[in-house]
Amino acid sequence: MGLNNFGFIGEEYVIAVRKKFLNDYYSGHEEEFYDEDIKKITDDDWYIKRFIIAAYKNLDEAAVKLAAAMKWRKEQGVRKWKALDFPREFYETGALFIYEEDKHGAPALIMRLKFIKRIPEMMDFMKRFGIYNCFHIDEQTNGSGWVLVLDFSDCSYSSYQNIDLLHYFITTMHSYFPAGMDYVLSVDLPWVLSSFWGLVKMWVPEKRRDMVQFCSKSSLLEYFDASNLPPVLGGYSKKKYKTCPDNCPSAFDVGMEMGLDKERCNEIYIEYQPLLEQVANEAE
């Protein structure tokens, strides 16, 4: 899947956009880009093709989009982020993780909405954590495609407050990692969140709206073998999805590093405890 979803893109398009980018946007502004990204642009046609796809083969626009995305990566420091930059609670709740492949060989990035705790001081970290995982699965697949699984199991209307996080995530994928994602699976979307689709349609380009699909947890087996799904999604894979890196700071520690007072840091730490108690009883 992946690039095959978008049809043939001739070599002449790639050469033209590469030349325009290097001459018009990179030359004289080398400090605005990662050296690793420039090497990819020079050597890897996929880095060019994805922006030609995003621009519907308008080559001038493709070069503009490519330059904007590569500058954004450097400004955000995407290549410098490390696993230890995020609170251990993000890992221990299993709110977002890269997992096994679907039936077409595309790995999954799974987001469990129920376990995303909305704490104002942690939201920028959560956004960055999403992009950190996206960057890694995107680099891993390099144009062969990946799947975003949004697990709405047991979500109540209170989960609607995380719609802005999903908006940020999906629009960031479209702008800065275009054509990398094969499709989005919304699992067990409750009727109280049915207006979610109306919003999502506004975030996804019209020609790609068929990439968003809805299914129940039981029908996930139409997309994945049970051996490639965690038990919480109806499978029996033994791959752990709540693995925390050694020496990962707690939300309390991260709050202290941010300059929050100790009382607030302790409140944040306590807010995560009910979620951690809940996931502690899940099969993994």
ABEGO torsion letter per residue (X at the ends): XEAAAAEBBBAAAAAAAAAAAAAAAABGAAAABBAAAAAAAAABAAAAAAAAAAAGGBAAAAAAAAAAAAAAAAAAGAAABBAAABBAAAAAAGABBBBBBBAAGBBBBBBBAAABBBBAAAAAAAAAAAAAAAAAAAAAAGGAEBBBBBBABGBBAAAAAAAAAAAAAAAAAAAABBGABABBBBBGBBAAAAAAAAAAAAABBAAAAAABBBBBAAAAAAABBAAABBAAAGBABABBAABBBBGBBBAAAAAAAAGBBAAAAAAAAAAAAAAAAAAAABBX
